[in-house]
């Protein structure tokens, strides 16, 4: 029994080993491949045309089966979309438009009419031979038939040539009849349409088959001599392409088989060709296939994955740079605001100090004047009271004489104060008026900005502007005039919140004199005040004038200069002229 089991085990092992060797040495399991073939003239015609190629494949690869499906362009697109095909035979335009279906061009068909693949497809625009249409420009009022809006030879090529001649498809009455192409020929023959767009050689083939009489038709836009009438240039021919990822060894064998295939000593298939002309045609029609967003994303992801250390470093550097600039911008705004606040405070302090100095000076003058005048006034009062009580004429005359003397004493005190107020100006020195004006504008800019007043300058720095005069006096004149203008704008702003003020300072030279003009739109000055200043009246006649304008006028007179005030539309203009060789008094 044990000996029997041993023999049985040896036989079983030998059988399994032999079965394994048999399976390894046997050919691959047979498989069916679906071949989609574009059939422009219908299934029966295409079946006869491609039968030799299908027979060759089934005979050469007997372990497989190649099943042909003869489809229209729409049906072929749908089958590719549903991934029902393994191979396709189609024109180059359809091949490019199906780029997203992973088509691989294996071989190119050598057309029997042209004998090559590089230039074997064209389109022809046909009319009836007895038609009145002899030029394509006449088609605008006639119906024109085509097979499909994306047909290569049956529409796009011919329509492109029409468009080049200024005849646009949207201006034509075009009817799309779909496949087969023979139906378009019969429609033209029956005069249902005036013209048809067809791939070249279709009418020649139908005439050879005895279906039509070629003499009944005439072609438009005929190109140079070729085996068939054509209206367009020649484009690359049809292709045999695989779909998706098939076995490479099988594809290599199929390619070699088709390249070696001949009928009546004529090769049927050639090597793949470039499709530059087809691509350009599709671009002209805006039909070129576009890369999907997923492809772009995959490319970007691969680039990031490959260079992520450098990209990370660059992003960190960029982030640090942005943070640094943000910090600098924040600090700059903060410092600028602090500087503006500090400058405003300094201006306010300076103005307050100037007012305080003015009040102290006026107080001292008033105190001194009161003290000096108190004695003669008291004496006058005493002598006057005594004169009322004295009856003696001589004594009364003496009292009146004392009153006159005290009056003269008071007048002398007033004259002394006047001389003090009109002391000689400081000595003259060279002054750059352009620099002085710019300093004043810079000093008053914060105050003007706070009031919303724009200070415009003109003529500053254009040429040398040197004047030999008293800097302090000229600076006081200009400063007073500019401050008067700002105060006038403040009054206007209090009345009208939307007031947009401006001050213009202009420096110019005319006839050996420098002129500084200060203009504004702050409302103008009373005409009576202008009249008073123009007559150079004494101090007692300045009632109603601002202290700044009064002082400026006084200083202008002391400098032997001229000041002219005019009212302009919406404001005032003050012009001060300084002679280059002025004397001082």
TORPA-744989 format. One record per residue (C-alpha): residue in three letters; x negated, y negated, z. Coordinates in steps of 0.02 Angstrom, whole numbers, padded with zeros to 5 digits, always signed. Example, Ala and Ser with C-alpha at 12.3 -4.5 7.8 and 13.67 -1.06 7.14 Angstrom:
# residues 2
ALA-00615+00225+00390;SER-00684+00053+00357;
//
This chain:
# residues 585
UNK+00000+00000+00000;UNK-00140-00119+00045;UNK-00229-00075-00118;UNK-00071-00114-00216;UNK-00055-00287-00137;UNK-00235-00327-00182;UNK-00206-00283-00365;UNK-00046-00384-00368;UNK-00132-00540-00297;UNK-00271-00530-00426;UNK-00147-00517-00569;UNK-00048-00667-00502;UNK-00204-00775-00488;UNK-00258-00730-00663;UNK-00087-00773-00732;UNK-00085-00944-00647;UNK-00261-00984-00709;UNK-00215-00938-00887;UNK-00056-01042-00878;UNK-00157-01192-00817;UNK-00283-01176-00959;UNK-00141-01161-01084;UNK-00056-01317-01020;UNK-00219-01416-01022;UNK-00261-01363-01199;UNK-00086-01392-01270;UNK-00045-01557-01360;UNK+00046-01698-01270;UNK+00234-01686-01246;UNK+00326-01755-01398;UNK+00411-01924-01383;UNK+00533-02026-01487;UNK+00484-02202-01539;UNK+00614-02330-01593;UNK+00563-02438-01741;UNK+00663-02598-01771;UNK+00656-02658-01952;UNK+00723-02826-02010;UNK+00842-02788-02154;UNK+00874-02950-02250;UNK+00961-02860-02395;UNK+01056-02735-02291;UNK+01025-02562-02218;UNK+01028-02459-02379;UNK+00903-02569-02470;UNK+00785-02578-02320;UNK+00799-02390-02292;UNK+00740-02359-02470;UNK+00601-02488-02454;UNK+00527-02425-02290;UNK+00563-02238-02308;UNK+00384-02199-02368;UNK+00309-02279-02213;UNK+00427-02189-02093;UNK+00398-02024-02182;UNK+00210-02048-02167;UNK+00218-02081-01980;UNK+00331-01933-01944;UNK+00222-01817-02048;UNK+00056-01880-01977;UNK+00117-01880-01797;UNK+00225-01727-01802;UNK+00224-01709-01614;UNK+00319-01875-01605;UNK+00473-01943-01690;UNK+00488-02117-01765;UNK+00670-02171-01779;UNK+00709-02323-01888;UNK+00844-02453-01847;UNK+00886-02575-01986;UNK+00945-02736-01904;UNK+00986-02917-01938;UNK+00883-03052-01856;UNK+01010-03076-01717;UNK+01022-02888-01685;UNK+00832-02874-01684;UNK+00819-03014-01555;UNK+00948-02928-01445;UNK+00861-02759-01456;UNK+00694-02837-01408;UNK+00775-02928-01263;UNK+00848-02763-01199;UNK+00678-02676-01223;UNK+00754-02544-01337;UNK+00615-02546-01468;UNK+00437-02480-01472;UNK+00387-02550-01643;UNK+00453-02688-01757;UNK+00432-02730-01941;UNK+00472-02915-01967;UNK+00416-03078-02045;UNK+00280-03184-01963;UNK+00396-03320-01901;UNK+00505-03195-01809;UNK+00346-03116-01740;UNK+00290-03283-01666;UNK+00462-03326-01597;UNK+00462-03155-01509;UNK+00295-03193-01426;UNK+00371-03172-01253;UNK+00414-02989-01294;UNK+00229-02937-01291;UNK+00215-02898-01476;UNK+00047-02835-01542;UNK+00012-02858-01727;UNK-00060-02695-01792;UNK-00060-02712-01983;UNK+00005-02831-02117;UNK+00116-02778-02263;UNK+00041-02799-02437;UNK+00187-02864-02540;UNK+00209-02772-02705;UNK+00235-02936-02800;UNK+00084-03032-02733;UNK-00028-02887-02683;UNK-00093-02972-02526;UNK-00041-03012-02347;UNK-00121-03185-02331;UNK+00000-03269-02451;UNK+00152-03165-02495;UNK+00307-03250-02423;UNK+00393-03403-02496;UNK+00565-03479-02513;UNK+00665-03529-02666;UNK+00808-03653-02690;UNK+00926-03581-02823;UNK+01070-03658-02920;UNK+01170-03591-03067;UNK+01088-03608-03236;UNK+01235-03707-03303;UNK+01244-03822-03151;UNK+01230-04011-03166;UNK+01109-04009-03019;UNK+00931-04028-03083;UNK+00853-04119-02935;UNK+00870-04078-02749;UNK+00923-04258-02713;UNK+01091-04216-02796;UNK+01134-04087-02662;UNK+01205-04212-02537;UNK+01381-04195-02607;UNK+01381-04005-02633;UNK+01392-03855-02517;UNK+01226-03765-02490;UNK+01213-03587-02419;UNK+01076-03509-02313;UNK+01065-03345-02219;UNK+01020-03400-02042;UNK+00965-03560-01955;UNK+00802-03474-01904;UNK+00775-03373-02061;UNK+00596-03393-02123;UNK+00606-03383-02312;UNK+00796-03396-02313;UNK+00803-03570-02235;UNK+00657-03648-02139;UNK+00528-03650-02279;UNK+00648-03725-02408;UNK+00722-03849-02282;UNK+00545-03905-02238;UNK+00509-03946-02419;UNK+00673-04041-02433;UNK+00630-04139-02278;UNK+00461-04185-02351;UNK+00555-04262-02497;UNK+00665-04365-02380;UNK+00814-04246-02390;UNK+00859-04200-02212;UNK+00964-04044-02172;UNK+01084-04143-02063;UNK+01133-04243-02217;UNK+01177-04086-02315;UNK+01331-03975-02307;UNK+01239-03814-02259;UNK+01334-03651-02228;UNK+01251-03503-02141;UNK+01322-03338-02210;UNK+01212-03215-02113;UNK+01139-03056-02189;UNK+01132-02973-02314;UNK+01050-03093-02436;UNK+01142-03017-02583;UNK+01305-03098-02523;UNK+01228-03271-02546;UNK+01181-03229-02725;UNK+01356-03169-02763;UNK+01429-03327-02683;UNK+01321-03434-02798;UNK+01369-03326-02947;UNK+01554-03352-02909;UNK+01524-03541-02884;UNK+01579-03533-02702;UNK+01426-03637-02662;UNK+01320-03752-02768;UNK+01149-03692-02709;UNK+01071-03558-02600;UNK+00908-03543-02503;UNK+00828-03370-02522;UNK+00660-03286-02495;UNK+00562-03279-02657;UNK+00578-03125-02769;UNK+00753-03081-02707;UNK+00837-03130-02871;UNK+00698-03048-02972;UNK+00723-02885-02876;UNK+00913-02892-02896;UNK+00892-02924-03082;UNK+00773-02776-03094;UNK+00904-02670-03007;UNK+01034-02725-03135;UNK+01141-02818-03008;UNK+01131-02991-03087;UNK+01070-03080-03243;UNK+00922-03188-03194;UNK+00956-03308-03338;UNK+01116-03363-03251;UNK+01015-03449-03115;UNK+00889-03591-03106;UNK+00763-03637-02971;UNK+00730-03813-02903;UNK+00565-03885-02839;UNK+00470-03748-02932;UNK+00291-03726-02872;UNK+00142-03671-02976;UNK+00147-03510-03076;UNK+00170-03351-02974;UNK+00249-03179-02998;UNK+00415-03246-02931;UNK+00498-03415-02940;UNK+00467-03511-02779;UNK+00502-03685-02710;UNK+00379-03681-02566;UNK+00196-03640-02533;UNK+00151-03460-02492;UNK+00143-03403-02311;UNK+00075-03243-02228;UNK+00175-03083-02253;UNK+00266-02960-02142;UNK+00190-02866-01996;UNK+00202-02696-01914;UNK+00189-02730-01726;UNK+00200-02631-01565;UNK+00307-02686-01419;UNK+00245-02683-01239;UNK+00107-02572-01171;UNK+00095-02414-01275;UNK-00045-02286-01275;UNK-00199-02365-01355;UNK-00258-02205-01436;UNK-00088-02186-01520;UNK-00091-02367-01580;UNK-00266-02344-01648;UNK-00214-02187-01742;UNK-00058-02272-01813;UNK-00162-02422-01871;UNK-00290-02311-01958;UNK-00152-02208-02039;UNK-00062-02361-02109;UNK-00222-02441-02171;UNK-00260-02283-02270;UNK-00083-02267-02338;UNK-00065-02290-02528;UNK+00080-02274-02650;UNK+00035-02252-02834;UNK-00146-02295-02790;UNK-00091-02460-02713;UNK-00125-02496-02528;UNK+00032-02532-02429;UNK-00043-02609-02271;UNK-00190-02723-02231;UNK-00275-02800-02081;UNK-00185-02932-01973;UNK-00200-03112-02036;UNK-00201-03282-01953;UNK-00034-03370-01936;UNK-00092-03552-01930;UNK+00027-03609-02068;UNK+00174-03523-01983;UNK+00130-03601-01816;UNK+00122-03774-01896;UNK+00291-03748-01979;UNK+00369-03698-01813;UNK+00291-03849-01727;UNK+00365-03962-01861;UNK+00535-03887-01824;UNK+00501-03890-01636;UNK+00527-03702-01629;UNK+00352-03653-01569;UNK+00357-03533-01421;UNK+00316-03616-01256;UNK+00224-03538-01112;UNK+00340-03492-00970;UNK+00325-03582-00803;UNK+00277-03415-00725;UNK+00125-03404-00839;UNK+00068-03577-00788;UNK+00093-03532-00605;UNK-00007-03372-00624;UNK-00149-03467-00707;UNK-00148-03596-00568;UNK-00142-03462-00433;UNK-00290-03372-00510;UNK-00391-03533-00517;UNK-00351-03573-00335;UNK-00394-03397-00279;UNK-00561-03403-00370;UNK-00615-03575-00310;UNK-00525-03593-00144;UNK-00682-03634-00039;UNK-00726-03781-00150;UNK-00546-03837-00162;UNK-00525-03827+00027;UNK-00681-03931+00054;UNK-00623-04059-00074;UNK-00451-04071+00006;UNK-00527-04094+00179;UNK-00643-04228+00111;UNK-00498-04314+00024;UNK-00392-04304+00182;UNK-00533-04377+00286;UNK-00558-04515+00159;UNK-00372-04558+00163;UNK-00369-04558+00353;UNK-00522-04670+00359;UNK-00448-04795+00237;UNK-00282-04791+00330;UNK-00372-04829+00492;UNK-00471-04970+00412;UNK-00312-05043+00338;UNK-00224-05040+00507;UNK-00373-05122+00594;UNK-00387-05252+00456;UNK-00203-05298+00472;UNK-00219-05307+00660;UNK-00376-05416+00653;UNK-00299-05527+00520;UNK-00144-05553+00625;UNK-00250-05592+00778;UNK-00355-05716+00678;UNK-00200-05801+00611;UNK-00127-05814+00785;UNK-00291-05880+00854;UNK-00307-06005+00712;UNK-00128-06063+00741;UNK-00163-06084+00926;UNK-00321-06183+00888;UNK-00224-06295+00769;UNK-00090-06323+00899;UNK-00221-06362+01031;UNK-00310-06482+00914;UNK-00147-06572+00875;UNK-00101-06580+01058;UNK-00275-06644+01101;UNK-00265-06775+00964;UNK-00096-06835+01028;UNK-00164-06836+01205;UNK-00316-06938+01152;UNK-00202-07057+01060;UNK-00089-07077+01212;UNK-00239-07102+01328;UNK-00315-07230+01210;UNK-00151-07322+01193;UNK-00127-07313+01381;UNK-00300-07383+01412;UNK-00270-07521+01286;UNK-00100-07560+01363;UNK-00172-07558+01539;UNK-00318-07669+01493;UNK-00208-07788+01395;UNK-00082-07797+01537;UNK-00219-07826+01664;UNK-00300-07963+01560;UNK-00137-08049+01518;UNK-00067-08036+01694;UNK-00176-08176+01763;UNK-00138-08310+01631;UNK+00046-08262+01632;UNK+00053-08276+01823;UNK-00034-08444+01816;UNK+00084-08505+01681;UNK+00232-08452+01789;UNK+00160-08542+01941;UNK+00124-08704+01848;UNK+00295-08700+01768;UNK+00382-08679+01936;UNK+00273-08818+02010;UNK+00315-08932+01864;UNK+00498-08916+01908;UNK+00464-08977+02087;UNK+00337-09115+02052;UNK+00415-09284+02024;UNK+00254-09377+01992;UNK+00228-09393+01806;UNK+00039-09382+01816;UNK+00043-09223+01919;UNK+00175-09149+01803;UNK+00066-09185+01653;UNK-00079-09099+01740;UNK+00031-08945+01768;UNK+00080-08941+01586;UNK-00102-08956+01537;UNK-00142-08805+01645;UNK-00001-08709+01562;UNK-00077-08747+01391;UNK-00248-08693+01453;UNK-00181-08528+01519;UNK-00092-08501+01353;UNK-00256-08525+01262;UNK-00335-08402+01383;UNK-00203-08272+01342;UNK-00229-08301+01157;UNK-00415-08277+01181;UNK-00382-08111+01268;UNK-00275-08053+01122;UNK-00410-08107+00999;UNK-00539-08010+01097;UNK-00433-07850+01090;UNK-00406-07877+00904;UNK-00593-07891+00875;UNK-00617-07731+00974;UNK-00489-07642+00866;UNK-00571-07705+00708;UNK-00752-07665+00745;UNK-00864-07625+00597;UNK-00850-07450+00522;UNK-00993-07326+00535;UNK-01129-07333+00404;UNK-01097-07264+00230;UNK-01166-07097+00170;UNK-01155-06986+00014;UNK-00993-06885+00016;UNK-00943-06739-00095;UNK-00757-06775-00115;UNK-00724-06601-00186;UNK-00797-06516-00032;UNK-00708-06636+00086;UNK-00539-06607+00004;UNK-00564-06418+00007;UNK-00606-06425+00194;UNK-00448-06523+00230;UNK-00341-06401+00128;UNK-00419-06253+00219;UNK-00388-06335+00388;UNK-00205-06372+00351;UNK-00168-06209+00259;UNK-00104-06109+00412;UNK+00014-06250+00462;UNK+00077-06266+00283;UNK+00099-06077+00269;UNK+00201-06074+00430;UNK+00320-06203+00354;UNK+00326-06112+00187;UNK+00238-06256+00099;UNK+00119-06218-00046;UNK-00036-06330-00060;UNK-00097-06345-00239;UNK-00267-06415-00285;UNK-00329-06478-00453;UNK-00497-06546-00510;UNK-00594-06481-00360;UNK-00769-06420-00404;UNK-00751-06453-00591;UNK-00888-06587-00593;UNK-01001-06675-00468;UNK-00891-06788-00359;UNK-01015-06886-00251;UNK-00956-07050-00170;UNK-01061-07166-00061;UNK-00941-07214+00079;UNK-00889-07184+00260;UNK-00845-07000+00277;UNK-00749-07021+00441;UNK-00636-07154+00368;UNK-00598-07060+00207;UNK-00567-06899+00303;UNK-00447-06993+00419;UNK-00354-07067+00270;UNK-00329-06901+00180;UNK-00289-06807+00341;UNK-00155-06934+00388;UNK-00076-06928+00214;UNK-00073-06737+00211;UNK+00000-06730+00388;UNK+00133-06857+00340;UNK+00182-06746+00193;UNK+00192-06591+00305;UNK+00299-06685+00432;UNK+00415-06741+00292;UNK+00431-06560+00234;UNK+00472-06508+00412;UNK+00615-06634+00414;UNK+00679-06569+00247;UNK+00669-06389+00309;UNK+00771-06434+00463;UNK+00907-06502+00348;UNK+00897-06365+00214;UNK+00836-06190+00262;UNK+00807-06144+00079;UNK+00691-06291+00047;UNK+00534-06235-00046;UNK+00403-06368-00019;UNK+00240-06402-00107;UNK+00097-06525-00091;UNK-00021-06561-00235;UNK-00195-06635-00208;UNK-00281-06693-00368;UNK-00457-06765-00384;UNK-00504-06863-00541;UNK-00627-06996-00601;UNK-00583-07150-00703;UNK-00683-07309-00739;UNK-00821-07287-00610;UNK-00697-07245-00474;UNK-00635-07086-00393;UNK-00448-07063-00373;UNK-00364-06943-00253;UNK-00178-06914-00284;UNK-00069-06827-00154;UNK+00105-06779-00215;UNK+00249-06688-00130;UNK+00432-06645-00149;UNK+00484-06696+00028;UNK+00615-06825-00017;UNK+00520-06989-00046;UNK+00495-07151+00054;UNK+00608-07302+00077;UNK+00577-07430-00060;UNK+00565-07570+00071;UNK+00417-07484+00154;UNK+00329-07466-00014;UNK+00359-07651-00048;UNK+00286-07697+00122;UNK+00126-07599+00093;UNK+00100-07670-00081;UNK+00100-07849-00012;UNK-00034-07809+00120;UNK+00070-07889+00257;UNK-00001-07908+00434;UNK+00030-07787+00575;UNK+00184-07874+00636;UNK+00273-07829+00474;UNK+00242-07641+00485;UNK+00394-07606+00591;UNK+00469-07440+00541;UNK+00312-07363+00464;UNK+00235-07200+00528;UNK+00074-07223+00626;UNK-00020-07109+00502;UNK+00028-07211+00350;UNK-00007-07373+00442;UNK-00181-07319+00496;UNK-00218-07252+00322;UNK-00169-07418+00244;UNK-00277-07512+00367;UNK-00428-07402+00330;UNK-00402-07416+00142;UNK-00406-07605+00157;UNK-00563-07597+00265;UNK-00649-07488+00134;UNK-00599-07613-00001;UNK-00509-07471-00089;UNK-00335-07467-00165;UNK-00183-07367-00113;UNK-00030-07352-00223;UNK+00132-07268-00168;UNK+00266-07215-00291;UNK+00424-07114-00274;UNK+00431-06969-00397;UNK+00575-06847-00429;UNK+00615-06762-00261;UNK+00462-06836-00174;UNK+00318-06958-00159;UNK+00147-06984-00239;UNK+00009-07078-00149;UNK-00145-07125-00253;UNK-00303-07188-00167;UNK-00444-07257-00276;UNK-00622-07273-00208;UNK-00752-07375-00301;UNK-00923-07292-00321;UNK-01008-07453-00261;UNK-00885-07517-00130;UNK-00934-07639+00007;UNK-00871-07624+00185;UNK-00801-07755+00301;
//
